[in-house]
Structures are given as structure tokens and as C-alpha cells.
Amino acid sequence: MLQTDYPFDGVRTLDSLFPAAQPQDEKLEIGLQSSDETVDGRLLLSRAVFHLVRSGRAVLSLPGIDEPQEVAVSPLSESAEKRLLYGAKLYRKLKYIERVFSVKFSLPGEISSEVVKRVEIVFRGITEGAFSTREPRATFLISPEDINLSEPPYLGPGQFDVSIGEEIELFDRPLKVGPITIHIDKAELANPRIIDEIQKGSEEPVAARFEILDNQMSFRFENYANKSREDLVEPLERFKQELALEEPEELVALVSDPLAKDVSSDEASQIAVGWTFYNRLPDRYCPQEPEVDGSTGHWRVPIWLVYANGEGGPVGDLLIHKKSGVVLSHTPMEELRSKAMALADTILHAG
């Protein structure tokens, strides 16, 4: 069992995104919707809206009117266009998953962020085999016999590995993806009370909740990780070529775009706090407000030494990748600590 928070937005039906079609002298509200709840229906709907918005016009044949009416199509707002493209991206990934597993999904009116996250995990599993995602925390159902209380992550932060089965369910359809294993390099047990249950001799599986201090969780889909890169990429490229026969490259390219949002300022701060923790820095080492680095476009997080009275100053920084959340570089620990000692000496002897 896997339960996580994930940086995805939920996806609504596209009906509310459509602009009004407007003749020259009056407004005409026109709604478009899929005739069914299939992936094909949603995919074709996103394609139709994309073409309408890009062309800026449409020709309508209306009952009781002899001549077709040409109407102007209002452009989407920036937020509505982002939702349109996000939904289009999701439906094309789902179409590829349907093809790989020979299934057909029935989609709800609103797709939750948890399900979107699962779609991305399945898609990346079958197209990459092994990959990492950003996760601040995760809960796993673990048998007591598989827990060693004398080792990390039950005895302080450390590595954690677990198998989560061979199926992932999407829209009530079980997908037999084969064995899946998860690796967390910097896990910390967030509910230590389960240790008491295990020590009391409980044989029931326990829900172990972990904080992931660097927000990095690695998946391995064994049936796909053992394939060559060419064998994974070739069927996806064929799928994209088929899409390209019916839609513009801008839509085709969405298949390979990630569904995860970029790392936010708040998430960068969280990653920096975790970094100070697993590097065993005292709590006086405080990450400050992240800033976008002008030369790389990634998050640069200043690290300050701060005392309880508010006095302090900079002693180093981290560079965090804006998409993956990986710490790309940091001030060397020896330099950071020496700067902190010099600053502390200045503060303590001031005046």
C-alpha cells in the first residue's frame, strides 16, 4: 500500500474551459463536451478545442438558418489554456497506457491529484523502467517480520527499500505491471509509536509513515527496467507518430512532458530543511527564502546561522533543481562550518 502527497493539480472535465463563440453582432454561448467518458472522447475533445482556440474562428450550421454562420472564438485565459494543455497531456498518457495494457478506462468528471500521480507513475514505469519522483512523505503497510528496529530508518534516518506488489489500479482497472520496488535514500520514521506495537509482539502489518528528507523516492518496475532503452522508447515513438498524423506537434509533444509541477519556493525550503537535518547541522543553521538563480534558473537557498535573539548571517547556500528537487550543489561542509564558527565568534564578542 502506498499513500503519498504529490505536487499535482487535480484535472476537471474540459467543458468549463471552452470559450464562447461570438458572431460579429451578438454573443452566442456554445458548449462542447465529449459524448462519453472514454479516454478517446476526452482526447478528441481536447484536440477540437485546441484547434478552435488556435484558429480563432469556427463555421456553424444551426437549425433554421440556411447559411452556415462564421463565428469568432474568444481566446482562453492564461489559466484556462494551462488547464486545457494539462488535461490534454494527461489524456494522451492515458491513451498510451490503455494501448500497452489492452484496457479501456471510464473516466470520472474530476480526476483527483492522487490518481493523476498514479497515472504518471505507471507511464514512467512502462517508458523508463526506473525513475525518481518528488515525495515529501509516504506510508507503507509493512509486516513486523520485515522490520529491523536496530537499523535505519527505524533507528534514525537512513535508507529504506520496500516491494509494493505487482499491480497498480487505475479507474477500477488493475494493471499487471509486474514487481515494483521503492527505494528511499533519506527516510525518517514519522510515527515512532509503531515501534511500541512491534516490541509488544504484534504480528499484524503496521502502517509505517516516513518523512522523506530530500523529497526523492525511486521506483523500479522490474519487468521494464530489465529492457533496453530502445525497447522502451520505440513503442512510445510509434504512438507519437500516429498522433502526429492527426494533430499538431505541440499536442504530440505533451505525451513526454511530466505531469508534476515544478518545485515551488515552499518545497525548495522544505528540501533545504531536510538537507540540514540529514547532514546533522544544529538547528541554528536556518534556510532562508529561496531565490531563483539567474545563471541556472534553479532555486538557490541561502543558509544562515541564526541565534535565538535574531542575530545571524549567511554561511552558505544550496542549489536545488527546479524540476527534480535534487540538490545540485552546496557550500562544502567544512567551509560552511568554518564560516559559522567565525560568525558566531563575531556575534558572541560584539560590543
C-alpha positions as CSV (number, residue, x, y, z in Angstrom):
1,M,0.0,0.0,0.0
2,L,1.3,3.4,-0.9
3,Q,-0.2,6.7,0.2
4,T,1.6,10.0,-0.7
5,D,1.2,13.7,-1.1
6,Y,2.2,14.7,-4.6
7,P,2.6,18.0,-6.3
8,F,-0.1,17.5,-8.9
9,D,-3.2,19.5,-9.6
10,G,-6.5,17.6,-10.0
11,V,-7.9,17.6,-13.5
12,R,-11.5,18.7,-14.2
13,T,-13.5,18.0,-17.3
14,L,-12.7,20.4,-20.1
15,D,-16.3,21.8,-20.5
16,S,-15.7,24.8,-18.3
17,L,-12.6,25.8,-20.3
18,F,-14.3,26.4,-23.6
19,P,-14.6,30.0,-24.9
20,A,-17.8,31.4,-26.2
21,A,-18.2,31.5,-30.0
22,Q,-19.2,35.0,-31.0
23,P,-20.8,36.3,-34.2
24,Q,-19.9,39.8,-35.1
25,D,-23.0,41.5,-33.8
26,E,-24.1,39.2,-30.9
27,K,-22.8,36.7,-28.4
28,L,-23.5,33.1,-28.8
29,E,-22.6,30.7,-25.9
30,I,-21.5,27.3,-27.2
31,G,-20.6,24.4,-25.0
32,L,-18.6,21.4,-26.2
33,Q,-18.4,18.1,-24.4
34,S,-17.4,14.5,-25.0
35,S,-20.2,12.1,-26.0
36,D,-18.8,9.6,-23.5
37,E,-16.4,9.2,-20.6
38,T,-13.7,7.4,-22.5
39,V,-10.1,8.4,-22.9
40,D,-10.7,8.7,-26.7
41,G,-13.6,11.1,-26.1
42,R,-11.5,13.4,-23.9
43,L,-8.5,13.2,-26.2
44,L,-10.6,14.2,-29.2
45,L,-12.3,16.9,-27.3
46,S,-9.0,18.5,-26.2
47,R,-7.9,18.3,-29.8
48,A,-11.0,20.1,-31.1
49,V,-10.8,22.8,-28.5
50,F,-7.1,23.3,-29.2
51,H,-7.8,23.8,-32.9
52,L,-10.7,26.2,-32.3
53,V,-8.7,28.3,-29.9
54,R,-5.6,28.4,-32.2
55,S,-7.7,29.2,-35.4
56,G,-9.8,31.8,-33.6
57,R,-12.8,31.0,-35.8
58,A,-15.5,28.4,-36.5
59,V,-18.2,27.8,-39.0
60,L,-21.6,26.7,-37.5
61,S,-24.6,25.1,-39.2
62,L,-27.6,25.9,-37.0
63,P,-31.2,24.6,-37.2
64,G,-33.5,27.1,-39.0
65,I,-30.6,29.0,-40.6
66,D,-29.9,28.4,-44.3
67,E,-26.4,29.8,-44.4
68,P,-23.6,28.5,-42.2
69,Q,-22.5,31.1,-39.7
70,E,-18.9,32.1,-39.2
71,V,-18.1,33.0,-35.6
72,A,-15.1,34.3,-33.8
73,V,-13.8,32.1,-31.0
74,S,-12.6,34.0,-28.0
75,P,-9.1,33.2,-26.7
76,L,-8.7,31.3,-23.5
77,S,-7.4,33.0,-20.4
78,E,-3.8,32.0,-19.4
79,S,-5.0,29.8,-16.6
80,A,-7.7,28.1,-18.8
81,E,-5.2,27.4,-21.5
82,K,-2.8,25.8,-19.0
83,R,-5.7,23.6,-17.8
84,L,-6.5,22.6,-21.3
85,L,-2.9,21.6,-22.1
86,Y,-2.6,19.8,-18.8
87,G,-5.7,17.8,-19.4
88,A,-4.5,17.1,-23.0
89,K,-1.2,15.8,-21.6
90,L,-3.0,13.5,-19.2
91,Y,-5.3,12.0,-21.7
92,R,-2.5,11.2,-24.2
93,K,-0.6,9.4,-21.4
94,L,-3.7,7.5,-20.5
95,K,-4.3,6.6,-24.2
96,Y,-0.7,5.1,-24.3
97,I,-1.3,3.2,-21.0
98,E,-4.6,1.8,-22.5
99,R,-2.6,0.6,-25.5
100,V,0.1,-1.1,-23.5
101,F,-2.3,-3.0,-21.2
102,S,-5.1,-3.5,-23.7
103,V,-7.7,-1.9,-21.5
104,K,-10.3,0.9,-21.7
105,F,-10.8,3.3,-18.9
106,S,-14.1,5.0,-17.9
107,L,-13.1,8.5,-16.6
108,P,-14.9,10.4,-13.8
109,G,-15.9,14.1,-14.2
110,E,-13.0,15.1,-12.0
111,I,-9.7,13.2,-11.7
112,S,-8.0,13.6,-8.3
113,S,-4.4,14.6,-7.8
114,E,-3.7,11.2,-6.3
115,V,-5.0,9.4,-9.4
116,V,-3.0,11.8,-11.7
117,K,0.1,10.9,-9.6
118,R,-0.6,7.2,-10.2
119,V,-1.0,7.8,-13.9
120,E,2.4,9.4,-14.1
121,I,4.0,6.6,-12.1
122,V,2.5,3.9,-14.4
123,F,3.5,5.9,-17.5
124,R,7.1,6.5,-16.3
125,G,7.3,2.9,-15.2
126,I,6.5,1.5,-18.7
127,T,8.5,4.0,-20.6
128,E,11.6,4.4,-18.3
129,G,11.7,1.3,-16.1
130,A,13.4,3.0,-13.2
131,F,12.9,6.7,-12.2
132,S,12.6,9.1,-9.2
133,T,9.7,11.2,-8.1
134,R,9.4,14.0,-5.6
135,E,7.6,12.9,-2.4
136,P,7.7,14.7,1.0
137,R,6.3,11.7,2.8
138,A,4.9,8.2,2.2
139,T,3.1,5.5,4.2
140,F,3.7,1.7,3.7
141,L,1.9,-1.3,5.2
142,I,4.8,-3.5,6.5
143,S,4.9,-6.8,8.2
144,P,6.7,-6.7,11.6
145,E,8.9,-9.6,10.4
146,D,10.4,-7.3,7.7
147,I,11.3,-4.6,10.3
148,N,14.7,-4.4,11.9
149,L,14.4,-2.0,14.8
150,S,18.2,-1.8,15.2
151,E,18.8,-0.3,11.8
152,P,17.7,2.9,9.9
153,P,15.2,4.1,9.1
154,Y,13.8,2.8,12.4
155,L,16.9,3.8,14.3
156,G,17.4,7.3,12.9
157,P,17.3,8.5,9.3
158,G,18.6,6.2,6.6
159,Q,17.8,4.0,3.6
160,F,14.5,2.2,3.1
161,D,13.5,-0.4,0.5
162,V,10.1,-2.0,0.0
163,S,8.2,-4.0,-2.5
164,I,4.7,-2.8,-3.2
165,G,3.3,-5.6,-5.3
166,E,2.7,-6.3,-9.0
167,E,-0.5,-4.3,-9.7
168,I,-1.5,-0.7,-9.9
169,E,-5.2,0.2,-10.1
170,L,-6.4,3.0,-12.4
171,F,-10.1,3.8,-12.7
172,D,-11.1,0.5,-11.2
173,R,-8.9,-1.4,-13.7
174,P,-6.0,-3.5,-12.2
175,L,-2.9,-3.1,-14.4
176,K,-0.5,-6.0,-14.1
177,V,2.8,-4.1,-14.3
178,G,5.0,-6.7,-12.6
179,P,7.1,-6.4,-9.4
180,I,7.6,-2.8,-8.2
181,T,10.2,-1.8,-5.6
182,I,10.7,1.5,-4.0
183,H,13.9,2.9,-2.6
184,I,14.2,6.0,-0.3
185,D,17.7,7.1,0.5
186,K,16.9,9.5,3.3
187,A,13.8,8.3,5.2
188,E,12.9,9.1,8.8
189,L,10.1,7.3,10.7
190,A,7.4,9.8,11.3
191,N,5.2,7.7,13.6
192,P,7.6,6.0,16.1
193,R,4.7,4.6,18.1
194,I,4.6,1.7,15.7
195,I,7.9,0.6,17.3
196,D,6.0,0.0,20.6
197,E,3.4,-2.2,18.8
198,I,6.2,-4.3,17.3
199,Q,8.0,-4.6,20.6
200,K,4.8,-5.8,22.2
201,G,4.8,-8.7,19.8
202,S,2.1,-7.6,17.4
203,E,2.1,-9.8,14.2
204,E,-0.3,-7.6,12.3
205,P,1.0,-5.4,9.4
206,V,1.7,-1.8,10.6
207,A,1.3,1.4,8.7
208,A,4.8,2.9,8.8
209,R,4.8,6.6,7.8
210,F,8.1,8.2,6.7
211,E,9.3,11.7,6.1
212,I,11.5,11.8,3.0
213,L,14.1,14.3,3.9
214,D,15.3,15.0,0.4
215,N,11.9,14.5,-1.3
216,Q,13.4,11.8,-3.5
217,M,11.7,8.4,-3.9
218,S,12.9,6.0,-6.5
219,F,10.6,3.4,-8.3
220,R,11.8,0.3,-10.2
221,F,9.4,-1.6,-12.4
222,E,11.3,-4.8,-12.7
223,N,9.6,-6.1,-16.0
224,Y,10.6,-2.8,-17.7
225,A,13.8,-1.9,-16.0
226,N,15.3,-5.0,-17.5
227,K,14.5,-4.0,-21.0
228,S,16.9,-2.0,-23.2
229,R,16.3,1.8,-23.6
230,E,15.5,1.2,-27.3
231,D,12.8,-1.4,-26.4
232,L,11.1,1.1,-24.0
233,V,11.3,4.1,-26.3
234,E,10.4,2.5,-29.7
235,P,6.7,1.8,-29.0
236,L,6.2,5.2,-27.5
237,E,7.7,6.8,-30.6
238,R,5.4,4.8,-32.8
239,F,2.5,6.1,-30.7
240,K,3.6,9.7,-31.1
241,Q,4.0,9.2,-34.8
242,E,0.4,8.0,-35.1
243,L,-0.8,11.0,-33.1
244,A,1.2,13.3,-35.4
245,L,-0.9,12.1,-38.3
246,E,-4.0,13.8,-36.7
247,E,-2.8,16.6,-34.6
248,P,0.0,19.3,-34.4
249,E,3.3,18.6,-32.8
250,E,2.5,20.9,-29.9
251,L,-0.1,18.3,-28.7
252,V,2.0,15.3,-29.6
253,A,5.0,16.6,-27.6
254,L,2.8,16.7,-24.4
255,V,3.0,12.9,-24.2
256,S,6.5,13.1,-22.9
257,D,6.1,16.2,-20.7
258,P,5.9,15.5,-16.9
259,L,2.6,15.9,-15.1
260,A,4.4,17.0,-11.9
261,K,4.6,20.8,-11.3
262,D,8.0,22.4,-10.9
263,V,9.4,22.7,-7.4
264,S,7.8,25.6,-5.6
265,S,9.5,28.0,-3.3
266,D,7.9,26.3,-0.3
267,E,9.1,22.9,-1.4
268,A,12.6,24.2,-2.0
269,S,12.6,25.4,1.6
270,Q,11.4,22.0,2.8
271,I,14.2,20.3,0.9
272,A,16.7,22.7,2.4
273,V,15.5,22.0,5.9
274,G,15.8,18.2,5.3
275,W,19.3,18.8,4.0
276,T,20.4,20.5,7.2
277,F,18.8,17.6,9.2
278,Y,20.4,14.7,7.4
279,N,23.7,16.5,7.4
280,R,23.4,16.7,11.3
281,L,23.6,20.5,11.4
282,P,22.4,22.2,14.6
283,D,19.0,23.9,14.4
284,R,20.8,27.3,14.4
285,Y,21.5,26.6,10.7
286,C,18.4,28.0,9.1
287,P,17.5,28.0,5.4
288,Q,16.2,31.4,4.2
289,E,13.8,32.4,1.4
290,P,14.7,30.6,-1.9
291,E,15.7,32.7,-4.8
292,V,15.8,31.8,-8.5
293,D,19.5,31.6,-9.5
294,G,20.0,34.0,-12.5
295,S,22.5,31.8,-14.3
296,T,20.9,28.4,-13.9
297,G,17.2,29.0,-13.4
298,H,17.2,26.7,-10.4
299,W,16.4,27.5,-6.7
300,R,19.3,28.9,-4.6
301,V,18.6,28.7,-0.9
302,P,20.8,30.7,1.4
303,I,21.8,29.0,4.7
304,W,22.2,31.4,7.7
305,L,23.4,30.9,11.2
306,V,20.8,32.4,13.4
307,Y,20.6,32.8,17.2
308,A,17.5,33.0,19.3
309,N,17.8,36.8,19.6
310,G,17.6,37.1,15.9
311,E,21.2,37.9,15.2
312,G,22.9,35.9,12.4
313,G,24.1,36.0,8.9
314,P,24.9,33.9,5.8
315,V,27.3,30.9,5.9
316,G,26.5,29.1,2.7
317,D,23.8,28.0,0.2
318,L,22.2,25.1,-1.7
319,L,21.3,24.9,-5.4
320,I,18.1,22.9,-5.9
321,H,17.0,21.6,-9.3
322,K,13.7,23.4,-10.1
323,K,12.1,20.3,-11.7
324,S,13.5,17.3,-9.9
325,G,14.2,18.8,-6.5
326,V,17.6,17.3,-6.4
327,V,20.3,19.2,-4.5
328,L,22.7,20.0,-7.3
329,S,25.4,21.7,-5.3
330,H,26.1,23.2,-1.8
331,T,28.7,25.0,0.1
332,P,31.3,22.4,1.2
333,M,30.5,21.3,4.8
334,E,34.0,22.3,6.1
335,E,33.6,25.8,4.6
336,L,30.1,26.2,5.9
337,R,31.1,25.2,9.5
338,S,34.2,27.4,9.5
339,K,32.1,30.4,8.3
340,A,29.6,29.6,11.0
341,M,32.3,29.5,13.7
342,A,33.7,32.8,12.6
343,L,30.3,34.4,12.5
344,A,29.4,33.0,16.0
345,D,32.6,34.4,17.4
346,T,31.8,37.8,16.0
347,I,28.3,37.8,17.4
348,L,29.2,36.5,20.8
349,H,32.0,39.0,21.2
350,A,30.3,42.0,19.7
351,G,30.2,45.0,22.0
